[in-house]
Amino acid sequence: MKKYFTFLLILLLLGCADKDIKQSKDKAQYSYANKIKQPKNIILMIGDGMGLTQITAGMYMNDNYLELEEFPIVGLHKSHARNNLITDSAAGATAFACGEKTNNAWIAQNPKNNTPMTTILEESEARNMPTGLVTTSTIVHATPASFFGHVTHRKQYEKLARQMLDNEVDLFIGGGQKYFERRKDKRNITKELEEKGYYMSNHVKEDLEKVKVPSGKNFGFFTADADPLSKEQGRDYLPYAAEFSINFLKKRAGKEGFFLMVEGAQIDWGGHANKSDYIITEMLDFNETIKNVLDFAKKDGNTLVIVTADHETGGYAINKESKLGDLKTKFTTDYHTATMIPVFAYGPGAELFAGIYDNTAIYHKMRQAKGWGDVLK
């Protein structure tokens, strides 16, 4: 009997010690997070379909260098969706935007009760931060749409276009003009956005580099009627669009700063097509865009830049007999894979992005960097 009570006492003491250690660890994490300098601005860059091999291929085809080497913090995220180990862009971007897992094809919608989930962009707007979205896809495609839209299927493009009216996105640049103007319901969402206070333009009307947005106006610019061209076909707006957007939002930003999402969408399309050259040209275009963003962040000193992908596409591999500037590549699929995805961070709060974590953590880490919520959540 004595031995039994002695054993119970030891277990009790060990339990108390373990609780004290956990509480001490939690307090240390809280203290550490509070000491991190908070960024004023957040720029989230998403290379759709950009896995480690896509990054490596771009690097080896660019004199063995990419701008990502300038980022001091590197992590990995687990990309799976709620209902599938292989995520799609809708569920992947929703994880970044909302901090919750959802089903493939669902956009910022809670699968438990089919209700909208507040996005980081919507929360930024509520906190008086100007916001922007830039993409080389259509603006109603899964990734950008996950920051402003709420649907149960990503291909509800006309519904997503209409939902742009429900938000106060200060700036958006991307394709998809037809979903705003030539619709089944006969509405002209472009005109309705103008009535709401937007200066709306497109690639036919004027070059983006020549646009002068009237003071006080929000801005929407269509780079294509449907999908924008590939870089190989002559598309060249992404690096400038990122720079333009930063300058536009910075002028509007108060003490809370701004939020901007920039997507290199067609890295993914190259993976789906199993075309290595397509991947590499899109990767290098995204690299040039990263340079422009990073140049701003270095000068500004108050901007957190995060670069990641929603998933890898193609099961892309660099094989034997490859050389710098001459790669021999293969694909295992024309769809996405479940491989973990690199996360690169620069600026105030970047330390939070080290390690291995779920894709949903990127949302919570952005909020944590801004000091918006319980850092232990």
Backbone hydrogen bonds, N-H to C=O, Kabsch-Sander energy under -0.5 kcal/mol:
donor,donor_aa,acceptor,acceptor_aa,energy
5,F,1,M,-2.2
6,T,2,K,-2.4
7,F,3,K,-2.2
8,L,4,Y,-2.1
9,L,5,F,-2.2
10,I,6,T,-2.1
11,L,7,F,-2.2
12,L,8,L,-2.4
13,L,9,L,-2.5
14,L,10,I,-2.6
15,G,11,L,-2.4
16,C,12,L,-2.3
17,A,13,L,-2.4
18,D,14,L,-2.7
19,K,15,G,-2.3
20,D,16,C,-2.6
21,I,17,A,-2.6
22,K,18,D,-2.5
23,Q,19,K,-2.8
24,S,20,D,-2.6
25,K,21,I,-2.6
26,D,22,K,-2.9
27,K,23,Q,-2.5
28,A,24,S,-2.2
29,Q,25,K,-2.5
30,Y,26,D,-2.6
31,S,27,K,-2.8
32,Y,28,A,-2.8
33,A,29,Q,-2.6
34,N,30,Y,-2.1
35,K,31,S,-1.1
35,K,32,Y,-0.5
36,I,32,Y,-0.8
36,I,33,A,-0.6
40,K,302,N,-2.8
41,N,302,N,-2.1
42,I,258,F,-2.4
43,I,304,L,-2.7
44,L,42,I,-0.5
44,L,260,L,-2.7
45,M,43,I,-0.6
45,M,306,I,-3.6
46,I,44,L,-0.5
46,I,262,V,-2.7
47,G,45,M,-0.6
47,G,308,T,-2.8
48,D,46,I,-1.1
48,D,264,G,-0.7
50,M,47,G,-2.4
51,G,49,G,-1.2
55,I,51,G,-1.9
56,T,52,L,-2.6
57,A,53,T,-3.1
58,G,54,Q,-2.1
59,M,55,I,-2.2
60,Y,56,T,-2.9
61,M,57,A,-1.6
62,N,59,M,-1.7
64,N,59,M,-1.4
65,Y,59,M,-1.0
65,Y,62,N,-0.8
69,E,66,L,-1.8
70,E,67,E,-2.3
71,F,68,L,-1.6
73,I,345,A,-1.5
75,G,343,V,-2.8
76,L,355,G,-2.7
77,H,341,I,-2.7
78,K,357,Y,-2.1
79,S,77,H,-0.6
81,A,84,N,-2.0
82,R,102,T,-2.5
87,T,85,L,-0.8
92,G,88,D,-2.3
93,A,89,S,-2.9
94,T,90,A,-2.1
95,A,91,A,-1.8
96,F,92,G,-1.3
97,A,93,A,-2.7
98,C,94,T,-3.1
99,G,94,T,-0.6
99,G,95,A,-1.7
100,E,94,T,-0.5
106,W,103,N,-2.0
107,I,151,V,-2.7
108,A,106,W,-0.5
110,N,115,T,-3.5
114,N,110,N,-2.1
115,T,110,N,-0.6
117,M,108,A,-2.5
120,I,97,A,-2.0
123,E,119,T,-2.6
124,S,120,I,-1.9
125,E,121,L,-2.4
126,A,122,E,-2.0
127,R,123,E,-1.1
127,R,124,S,-0.5
128,N,125,E,-1.8
129,M,124,S,-2.6
132,G,259,F,-1.7
133,L,171,L,-1.8
134,V,261,M,-2.3
135,T,173,I,-2.1
136,T,263,E,-0.8
139,I,175,G,-2.6
141,H,138,T,-1.6
145,A,141,H,-2.6
146,S,142,A,-1.5
146,S,143,T,-0.6
147,F,144,P,-1.7
148,F,145,A,-1.4
149,G,145,A,-3.6
151,V,107,I,-1.3
154,R,105,A,-1.0
156,Q,153,H,-1.8
157,Y,155,K,-2.0
160,L,156,Q,-2.2
161,A,157,Y,-2.3
162,R,158,E,-2.1
163,Q,159,K,-1.9
164,M,160,L,-0.7
164,M,161,A,-1.1
165,L,162,R,-1.8
166,D,163,Q,-1.2
167,N,164,M,-1.0
170,D,131,T,-0.7
171,L,131,T,-1.3
172,F,219,F,-2.0
173,I,133,L,-2.3
174,G,221,F,-2.0
175,G,137,S,-2.8
176,G,226,A,-1.4
177,Q,224,A,-1.7
178,K,225,D,-2.5
179,Y,176,G,-1.3
180,F,177,Q,-1.6
181,E,177,Q,-1.3
182,R,178,K,-2.1
183,R,181,E,-0.6
186,K,183,R,-1.1
189,I,180,F,-2.9
189,I,187,R,-0.7
190,T,180,F,-0.7
192,E,188,N,-1.9
193,L,189,I,-2.4
194,E,190,T,-2.0
195,E,191,K,-2.2
196,K,192,E,-1.1
197,G,193,L,-0.7
197,G,194,E,-1.0
198,Y,193,L,-2.2
199,Y,218,N,-3.3
200,M,198,Y,-0.7
201,S,220,G,-2.3
203,H,222,F,-2.0
206,E,202,N,-2.1
210,K,207,D,-1.8
211,V,208,L,-1.4
217,K,214,P,-1.9
218,N,197,G,-1.7
219,F,170,D,-2.9
220,G,199,Y,-2.0
221,F,172,F,-2.4
222,F,201,S,-2.0
223,T,174,G,-1.6
223,T,221,F,-0.6
234,G,231,K,-1.6
235,R,230,S,-2.3
241,A,237,Y,-3.3
242,A,238,L,-2.2
243,E,239,P,-1.6
244,F,240,Y,-3.3
245,S,241,A,-2.5
246,I,242,A,-2.1
247,N,243,E,-2.1
248,F,244,F,-2.5
249,L,245,S,-2.9
250,K,246,I,-2.6
251,K,247,N,-1.6
252,R,248,F,-0.8
253,A,249,L,-1.5
257,G,254,G,-1.3
259,F,130,P,-2.2
260,L,42,I,-2.2
261,M,132,G,-2.2
262,V,44,L,-2.4
263,E,134,V,-2.8
264,G,46,I,-2.3
265,A,263,E,-1.0
267,I,264,G,-0.8
268,D,48,D,-0.6
268,D,265,A,-0.9
269,W,265,A,-0.6
270,G,266,Q,-1.8
271,G,267,I,-1.4
272,H,268,D,-2.4
273,A,269,W,-2.0
274,N,271,G,-0.9
275,K,270,G,-2.5
276,S,274,N,-0.6
279,I,275,K,-1.9
280,I,276,S,-2.6
281,T,277,D,-2.6
282,E,278,Y,-1.9
283,M,279,I,-2.6
284,L,280,I,-2.4
285,D,281,T,-1.6
286,F,282,E,-2.3
287,N,283,M,-2.1
288,E,284,L,-2.0
289,T,285,D,-1.7
290,I,286,F,-2.6
291,K,287,N,-2.1
292,N,288,E,-1.8
293,V,289,T,-2.2
294,L,290,I,-3.1
295,D,291,K,-2.6
296,F,292,N,-1.6
297,A,293,V,-2.4
298,K,294,L,-2.6
299,K,295,D,-1.6
300,D,296,F,-2.8
301,G,297,A,-2.6
304,L,41,N,-2.7
305,V,303,T,-0.6
305,V,346,Y,-2.9
306,I,43,I,-2.4
307,V,344,F,-2.7
308,T,45,M,-2.5
312,E,337,T,-0.6
313,T,49,G,-1.4
314,G,335,Y,-3.1
317,A,330,K,-2.2
319,N,317,A,-0.6
319,N,328,K,-3.6
322,S,319,N,-1.0
323,K,326,D,-3.1
325,G,60,Y,-1.1
326,D,323,K,-2.7
329,T,327,L,-0.6
330,K,317,A,-1.9
332,T,314,G,-1.6
333,T,314,G,-1.6
337,T,312,E,-2.0
341,I,77,H,-2.4
343,V,75,G,-2.3
344,F,307,V,-2.9
345,A,73,I,-2.3
346,Y,305,V,-2.2
350,A,347,G,-2.2
352,L,349,G,-1.4
353,F,350,A,-2.2
354,A,351,E,-1.4
355,G,74,V,-0.8
357,Y,76,L,-2.0
359,N,78,K,-2.0
361,A,358,D,-1.5
362,I,359,N,-1.2
363,Y,360,T,-0.7
364,H,360,T,-1.3
365,K,361,A,-2.9
366,M,362,I,-2.0
367,R,363,Y,-2.2
368,Q,364,H,-2.5
369,A,365,K,-2.6
370,K,366,M,-1.7
371,G,367,R,-0.7
371,G,368,Q,-0.9
372,W,367,R,-2.5
377,K,374,D,-1.7
